[in-house]
Amino acid sequence: MSIQHLKQQALSNTEVRAEYDQLESEFAFIDQLLSMRAQAGLTQEQLAKRMHTQKSNISRLERGNANPSWSTLLKYAHA
C-alpha cells in the first residue's frame, strides 16, 4: 500500500480531514522551507553552519517540530 493511498484513506475520515485542513498552511510553509534549501543546493548541515546553529535545529524546523522566532526564520531565508 502506497503512502498516497494511506493518505487518501485517512482523509476520507471527516475528523482527520478537518485537522489536516487546519494544518494546511503549516505544511505549505514547511514545504517552502525545504524548497528554498533545495534550490540553494544546501544540505541541512551546510545550512546549519551558515546559520551558526546545529543540524538538529534545522531538522526540527523542517519537520515542523519547532516554534521558530522571526529572527530564526530570517536567518534561514538569508542563509
N, CA, C and O atoms as a printed pandas DataFrame, in Angstrom:
     atom_number atom_name residue_name chain_id  residue_number  x_coord  y_coord  z_coord
0              1         N          MET        A               1    0.849   -1.177    0.000
1              2        CA          MET        A               1    0.000    0.000    0.000
2              3         C          MET        A               1    0.895    1.242    0.000
3              4         O          MET        A               1    1.835    1.333    0.790
4              5         N          SER        A               2    0.605    2.186   -0.878
5              6        CA          SER        A               2    1.428    3.383   -1.001
6              7         C          SER        A               2    1.043    4.417    0.049
7              8         O          SER        A               2   -0.045    4.370    0.622
8              9         N          ILE        A               3    1.955    5.349    0.287
9             10        CA          ILE        A               3    1.691    6.432    1.235
10            11         C          ILE        A               3    0.542    7.293    0.745
11            12         O          ILE        A               3   -0.249    7.799    1.541
12            13         N          GLN        A               4    0.450    7.459   -0.572
13            14        CA          GLN        A               4   -0.631    8.256   -1.153
14            15         C          GLN        A               4   -1.977    7.595   -0.879
15            16         O          GLN        A               4   -2.952    8.282   -0.573
16            17         N          HIS        A               5   -2.040    6.283   -0.986
17            18        CA          HIS        A               5   -3.282    5.557   -0.714
18            19         C          HIS        A               5   -3.654    5.680    0.761
19            20         O          HIS        A               5   -4.822    5.885    1.094
20            21         N          LEU        A               6   -2.672    5.555    1.637
21            22        CA          LEU        A               6   -2.933    5.701    3.071
22            23         C          LEU        A               6   -3.442    7.102    3.396
23            24         O          LEU        A               6   -4.343    7.268    4.217
24            25         N          LYS        A               7   -2.859    8.105    2.747
25            26        CA          LYS        A               7   -3.283    9.482    2.964
26            27         C          LYS        A               7   -4.728    9.665    2.521
27            28         O          LYS        A               7   -5.529   10.254    3.245
28            29         N          GLN        A               8   -5.062    9.168    1.349
29            30        CA          GLN        A               8   -6.433    9.274    0.850
30            31         C          GLN        A               8   -7.411    8.580    1.783
31            32         O          GLN        A               8   -8.497    9.093    2.051
32            33         N          GLN        A               9   -7.023    7.424    2.272
33            34        CA          GLN        A               9   -7.876    6.665    3.184
34            35         C          GLN        A               9   -8.089    7.442    4.486
35            36         O          GLN        A               9   -9.209    7.514    4.991
36            37         N          ALA        A              10   -7.025    8.015    5.022
37            38        CA          ALA        A              10   -7.134    8.783    6.263
38            39         C          ALA        A              10   -7.988   10.024    6.059
39            40         O          ALA        A              10   -8.807   10.360    6.915
40            41         N          LEU        A              11   -7.806   10.706    4.935
41            42        CA          LEU        A              11   -8.538   11.944    4.680
42            43         C          LEU        A              11  -10.014   11.716    4.367
43            44         O          LEU        A              11  -10.789   12.671    4.327
44            45         N          SER        A              12  -10.409   10.474    4.147
45            46        CA          SER        A              12  -11.828   10.188    3.942
46            47         C          SER        A              12  -12.599   10.287    5.257
47            48         O          SER        A              12  -13.825   10.398    5.255
48            49         N          ASN        A              13  -11.880   10.245    6.377
49            50        CA          ASN        A              13  -12.478   10.454    7.705
50            51         C          ASN        A              13  -12.643   11.959    7.904
51            52         O          ASN        A              13  -11.667   12.705    7.824
52            53         N          THR        A              14  -13.871   12.410    8.163
53            54        CA          THR        A              14  -14.142   13.852    8.248
54            55         C          THR        A              14  -13.374   14.534    9.379
55            56         O          THR        A              14  -12.968   15.686    9.231
56            57         N          GLU        A              15  -13.170   13.858   10.492
57            58        CA          GLU        A              15  -12.417   14.459   11.604
58            59         C          GLU        A              15  -10.953   14.626   11.244
59            60         O          GLU        A              15  -10.343   15.654   11.541
60            61         N          VAL        A              16  -10.396   13.612   10.604
61            62        CA          VAL        A              16   -8.997   13.686   10.166
62            63         C          VAL        A              16   -8.855   14.790    9.124
63            64         O          VAL        A              16   -7.895   15.559    9.153
64            65         N          ARG        A              17   -9.815   14.864    8.204
65            66        CA          ARG        A              17   -9.768   15.877    7.150
66            67         C          ARG        A              17   -9.811   17.285    7.737
67            68         O          ARG        A              17   -9.086   18.168    7.278
68            69         N          ALA        A              18  -10.649   17.502    8.743
69            70        CA          ALA        A              18  -10.761   18.819    9.371
70            71         C          ALA        A              18   -9.439   19.222   10.023
71            72         O          ALA        A              18   -9.013   20.369    9.885
72            73         N          GLU        A              19   -8.791   18.308   10.724
73            74        CA          GLU        A              19   -7.496   18.589   11.348
74            75         C          GLU        A              19   -6.439   18.866   10.291
75            76         O          GLU        A              19   -5.632   19.785   10.432
76            77         N          TYR        A              20   -6.448   18.069    9.236
77            78        CA          TYR        A              20   -5.485   18.239    8.143
78            79         C          TYR        A              20   -5.648   19.613    7.505
79            80         O          TYR        A              20   -4.665   20.304    7.241
80            81         N          ASP        A              21   -6.883   20.000    7.261
81            82        CA          ASP        A              21   -7.144   21.301    6.645
82            83         C          ASP        A              21   -6.682   22.448    7.528
83            84         O          ASP        A              21   -6.202   23.462    7.021
84            85         N          GLN        A              22   -6.817   22.304    8.837
85            86        CA          GLN        A              22   -6.359   23.345    9.751
86            87         C          GLN        A              22   -4.843   23.502    9.700
87            88         O          GLN        A              22   -4.323   24.596    9.921
88            89         N          LEU        A              23   -4.145   22.430    9.415
89            90        CA          LEU        A              23   -2.681   22.461    9.392
90            91         C          LEU        A              23   -2.116   22.732    7.996
91            92         O          LEU        A              23   -0.898   22.758    7.817
92            93         N          GLU        A              24   -2.983   22.932    7.017
93            94        CA          GLU        A              24   -2.532   23.089    5.631
94            95         C          GLU        A              24   -1.512   24.205    5.454
95            96         O          GLU        A              24   -0.524   24.020    4.743
96            97         N          SER        A              25   -1.723   25.360    6.083
97            98        CA          SER        A              25   -0.776   26.466    5.912
98            99         C          SER        A              25    0.582   26.127    6.531
99           100         O          SER        A              25    1.622   26.530    6.010
100          101         N          GLU        A              26    0.571   25.386    7.641
101          102        CA          GLU        A              26    1.841   24.969    8.259
102          103         C          GLU        A              26    2.592   24.014    7.339
103          104         O          GLU        A              26    3.804   24.142    7.167
104          105         N          PHE        A              27    1.882   23.064    6.752
105          106        CA          PHE        A              27    2.510   22.127    5.807
106          107         C          PHE        A              27    3.084   22.882    4.610
107          108         O          PHE        A              27    4.186   22.580    4.153
108          109         N          ALA        A              28    2.341   23.855    4.108
109          110        CA          ALA        A              28    2.798   24.632    2.956
110          111         C          ALA        A              28    4.063   25.417    3.298
111          112         O          ALA        A              28    4.981   25.520    2.485
112          113         N          PHE        A              29    4.101   25.967    4.506
113          114        CA          PHE        A              29    5.280   26.722    4.939
114          115         C          PHE        A              29    6.505   25.813    5.036
115          116         O          PHE        A              29    7.594   26.181    4.597
116          117         N          ILE        A              30    6.322   24.638    5.607
117          118        CA          ILE        A              30    7.430   23.684    5.721
118          119         C          ILE        A              30    7.906   23.271    4.334
119          120         O          ILE        A              30    9.110   23.171    4.095
120          121         N          ASP        A              31    6.971   23.031    3.422
121          122        CA          ASP        A              31    7.350   22.703    2.038
122          123         C          ASP        A              31    8.169   23.833    1.416
123          124         O          ASP        A              31    9.123   23.582    0.679
124          125         N          GLN        A              32    7.794   25.072    1.714
125          126        CA          GLN        A              32    8.526   26.223    1.177
126          127         C          GLN        A              32    9.954   26.258    1.725
127          128         O          GLN        A              32   10.897   26.538    0.985
128          129         N          LEU        A              33   10.114   25.976    3.016
129          130        CA          LEU        A              33   11.459   25.932    3.606
130          131         C          LEU        A              33   12.323   24.884    2.914
131          132         O          LEU        A              33   13.473   25.145    2.559
132          133         N          LEU        A              34   11.756   23.701    2.728
133          134        CA          LEU        A              34   12.500   22.622    2.075
134          135         C          LEU        A              34   12.855   22.986    0.635
135          136         O          LEU        A              34   13.955   22.687    0.172
136          137         N          SER        A              35   11.928   23.631   -0.073
137          138        CA          SER        A              35   12.190   24.044   -1.451
138          139         C          SER        A              35   13.298   25.083   -1.522
139          140         O          SER        A              35   14.152   25.031   -2.407
140          141         N          MET        A              36   13.280   26.031   -0.583
141          142        CA          MET        A              36   14.317   27.070   -0.558
142          143         C          MET        A              36   15.691   26.447   -0.373
143          144         O          MET        A              36   16.643   26.804   -1.066
144          145         N          ARG        A              37   15.788   25.514    0.568
145          146        CA          ARG        A              37   17.081   24.883    0.830
146          147         C          ARG        A              37   17.529   24.064   -0.370
147          148         O          ARG        A              37   18.702   24.090   -0.740
148          149         N          ALA        A              38   16.595   23.335   -0.980
149          150        CA          ALA        A              38   16.935   22.515   -2.148
150          151         C          ALA        A              38   17.384   23.390   -3.319
151          152         O          ALA        A              38   18.353   23.061   -4.004
152          153         N          GLN        A              39   16.687   24.498   -3.549
153          154        CA          GLN        A              39   17.063   25.402   -4.639
154          155         C          GLN        A              39   18.447   26.003   -4.417
155          156         O          GLN        A              39   19.176   26.278   -5.370
156          157         N          ALA        A              40   18.797   26.204   -3.149
157          158        CA          ALA        A              40   20.120   26.735   -2.828
158          159         C          ALA        A              40   21.187   25.650   -2.904
159          160         O          ALA        A              40   22.381   25.944   -2.851
160          161         N          GLY        A              41   20.757   24.394   -3.028
161          162        CA          GLY        A              41   21.700   23.282   -3.120
162          163         C          GLY        A              41   22.424   23.004   -1.818
163          164         O          GLY        A              41   23.572   22.561   -1.820
164          165         N          LEU        A              42   21.752   23.265   -0.705
165          166        CA          LEU        A              42   22.371   23.093    0.610
166          167         C          LEU        A              42   21.831   21.875    1.345
167          168         O          LEU        A              42   20.649   21.546    1.250
168          169         N          THR        A              43   22.710   21.220    2.072
169          170        CA          THR        A              43   22.276   20.179    2.996
170          171         C          THR        A              43   21.865   20.849    4.303
171          172         O          THR        A              43   22.132   22.033    4.510
172          173         N          GLN        A              44   21.222   20.099    5.174
173          174        CA          GLN        A              44   20.885   20.637    6.490
174          175         C          GLN        A              44   22.152   21.045    7.237
175          176         O          GLN        A              44   22.178   22.065    7.925
176          177         N          GLU        A              45   23.182   20.252    7.097
177          178        CA          GLU        A              45   24.460   20.543    7.763
178          179         C          GLU        A              45   25.052   21.868    7.266
179          180         O          GLU        A              45   25.497   22.690    8.066
180          181         N          GLN        A              46   25.056   22.068    5.962
181          182        CA          GLN        A              46   25.602   23.301    5.395
182          183         C          GLN        A              46   24.773   24.518    5.820
183          184         O          GLN        A              46   25.319   25.574    6.139
184          185         N          LEU        A              47   23.466   24.354    5.818
185          186        CA          LEU        A              47   22.600   25.447    6.240
186          187         C          LEU        A              47   22.825   25.779    7.712
187          188         O          LEU        A              47   22.875   26.949    8.090
188          189         N          ALA        A              48   22.960   24.757    8.529
189          190        CA          ALA        A              48   23.205   24.971    9.955
190          191         C          ALA        A              48   24.500   25.751   10.178
191          192         O          ALA        A              48   24.545   26.647   11.021
192          193         N          LYS        A              49   25.547   25.418    9.431
193          194        CA          LYS        A              49   26.808   26.151    9.564
194          195         C          LYS        A              49   26.638   27.612    9.199
195          196         O          LYS        A              49   27.168   28.492    9.877
196          197         N          ARG        A              50   25.899   27.873    8.128
197          198        CA          ARG        A              50   25.660   29.263    7.724
198          199         C          ARG        A              50   24.855   30.028    8.771
199          200         O          ARG        A              50   25.030   31.234    8.942
200          201         N          MET        A              51   23.975   29.318    9.464
201          202        CA          MET        A              51   23.124   29.966   10.469
202          203         C          MET        A              51   23.773   29.969   11.858
203          204         O          MET        A              51   23.225   30.538   12.802
204          205         N          HIS        A              52   24.935   29.334   11.974
205          206        CA          HIS        A              52   25.629   29.211   13.265
206          207         C          HIS        A              52   24.754   28.499   14.289
207          208         O          HIS        A              52   24.549   28.967   15.409
208          209         N          THR        A              53   24.248   27.350   13.857
209          210        CA          THR        A              53   23.410   26.530   14.733
210          211         C          THR        A              53   23.721   25.064   14.467
211          212         O          THR        A              53   24.629   24.740   13.700
212          213         N          GLN        A              54   22.973   24.197   15.096
213          214        CA          GLN        A              54   23.177   22.757   14.945
214          215         C          GLN        A              54   22.248   22.199   13.861
215          216         O          GLN        A              54   21.160   22.726   13.630
216          217         N          LYS        A              55   22.689   21.140   13.210
217          218        CA          LYS        A              55   21.877   20.463   12.196
218          219         C          LYS        A              55   20.556   20.005   12.787
219          220         O          LYS        A              55   19.528   20.061   12.112
220          221         N          SER        A              56   20.561   19.553   14.034
221          222        CA          SER        A              56   19.327   19.082   14.674
222          223         C          SER        A              56   18.273   20.187   14.747
223          224         O          SER        A              56   17.077   19.909   14.668
224          225         N          ASN        A              57   18.715   21.442   14.898
225          226        CA          ASN        A              57   17.768   22.557   14.918
226          227         C          ASN        A              57   17.114   22.747   13.550
227          228         O          ASN        A              57   15.922   23.040   13.462
228          229         N          ILE        A              58   17.891   22.579   12.494
229          230        CA          ILE        A              58   17.352   22.686   11.140
230          231         C          ILE        A              58   16.364   21.548   10.901
231          232         O          ILE        A              58   15.292   21.759   10.335
232          233         N          SER        A              59   16.724   20.363   11.327
233          234        CA          SER        A              59   15.858   19.203   11.160
234          235         C          SER        A              59   14.516   19.408   11.867
235          236         O          SER        A              59   13.461   19.132   11.295
236          237         N          ARG        A              60   14.560   19.889   13.102
237          238        CA          ARG        A              60   13.316   20.148   13.845
238          239         C          ARG        A              60   12.463   21.191   13.140
239          240         O          ARG        A              60   11.244   21.049   13.039
240          241         N          LEU        A              61   13.109   22.228   12.660
241          242        CA          LEU        A              61   12.400   23.292   11.964
242          243         C          LEU        A              61   11.715   22.755   10.707
243          244         O          LEU        A              61   10.555   23.071   10.445
244          245         N          GLU        A              62   12.431   21.948    9.939
245          246        CA          GLU        A              62   11.892   21.431    8.684
246          247         C          GLU        A              62   10.866   20.316    8.887
247          248         O          GLU        A              62   10.094   20.017    7.976
248          249         N          ARG        A              63   10.848   19.714   10.042
249          250        CA          ARG        A              63    9.828   18.713   10.358
250          251         C          ARG        A              63    8.585   19.352   10.970
251          252         O          ARG        A              63    7.555   18.695   11.124
252          253         N          GLY        A              64    8.681   20.626   11.316
253          254        CA          GLY        A              64    7.558   21.298   11.954
254          255         C          GLY        A              64    7.500   21.051   13.442
255          256         O          GLY        A              64    6.460   21.250   14.070
256          257         N          ASN        A              65    8.623   20.614   14.017
257          258        CA          ASN        A              65    8.688   20.328   15.449
258          259         C          ASN        A              65    9.341   21.459   16.224
259          260         O          ASN        A              65    9.953   21.231   17.268
260          261         N          ALA        A              66    9.212   22.669   15.721
261          262        CA          ALA        A              66    9.814   23.818   16.389
262          263         C          ALA        A              66    8.877   25.006   16.259
263          264         O          ALA        A              66    8.020   25.049   15.376
264          265         N          ASN        A              67    9.050   25.946   17.131
265          266        CA          ASN        A              67    8.294   27.196   17.069
266          267         C          ASN        A              67    9.328   28.307   16.915
267          268         O          ASN        A              67    9.703   28.956   17.891
268          269         N          PRO        A              68    9.788   28.520   15.679
269          270        CA          PRO        A              68   10.920   29.424   15.463
270          271         C          PRO        A              68   10.559   30.889   15.682
271          272         O          PRO        A              68    9.419   31.306   15.477
272          273         N          SER        A              69   11.539   31.640   16.095
273          274        CA          SER        A              69   11.373   33.088   16.221
274          275         C          SER        A              69   11.473   33.711   14.836
275          276         O          SER        A              69   11.903   33.072   13.876
276          277         N          TRP        A              70   11.069   34.965   14.757
277          278        CA          TRP        A              70   11.175   35.701   13.496
278          279         C          TRP        A              70   12.638   35.779   13.066
279          280         O          TRP        A              70   12.946   35.631   11.883
280          281         N          SER        A              71   13.538   36.010   14.018
281          282        CA          SER        A              71   14.959   36.117   13.660
282          283         C          SER        A              71   15.501   34.799   13.116
283          284         O          SER        A              71   16.345   34.806   12.220
284          285         N          THR        A              72   15.035   33.677   13.639
285          286        CA          THR        A              72   15.456   32.373   13.120
286          287         C          THR        A              72   14.992   32.198   11.682
287          288         O          THR        A              72   15.746   31.716   10.837
288          289         N          LEU        A              73   13.761   32.585   11.404
289          290        CA          LEU        A              73   13.243   32.466   10.041
290          291         C          LEU        A              73   14.006   33.384    9.083
291          292         O          LEU        A              73   14.264   33.012    7.938
292          293         N          LEU        A              74   14.360   34.558    9.540
293          294        CA          LEU        A              74   15.163   35.464    8.708
294          295         C          LEU        A              74   16.535   34.886    8.432
295          296         O          LEU        A              74   17.027   34.963    7.306
296          297         N          LYS        A              75   17.167   34.302    9.458
297          298        CA          LYS        A              75   18.477   33.664    9.264
298          299         C          LYS        A              75   18.376   32.535    8.254
299          300         O          LYS        A              75   19.250   32.382    7.400
300          301         N          TYR        A              76   17.319   31.746    8.345
301          302        CA          TYR        A              76   17.108   30.635    7.411
302          303         C          TYR        A              76   17.013   31.197    5.995
303          304         O          TYR        A              76   17.680   30.710    5.083
304          305         N          ALA        A              77   16.190   32.215    5.815
305          306        CA          ALA        A              77   15.977   32.781    4.487
306          307         C          ALA        A              77   17.259   33.367    3.914
307          308         O          ALA        A              77   17.534   33.211    2.724
308          309         N          HIS        A              78   18.039   34.032    4.742
309          310        CA          HIS        A              78   19.283   34.659    4.266
310          311         C          HIS        A              78   20.389   33.649    4.031
311          312         O          HIS        A              78   21.252   33.859    3.179
312          313         N          ALA        A              79   20.372   32.562    4.774
313          314        CA          ALA        A              79   21.413   31.540    4.620
314          315         C          ALA        A              79   21.254   30.838    3.284
315          316         O          ALA        A              79   22.033   29.942    2.960
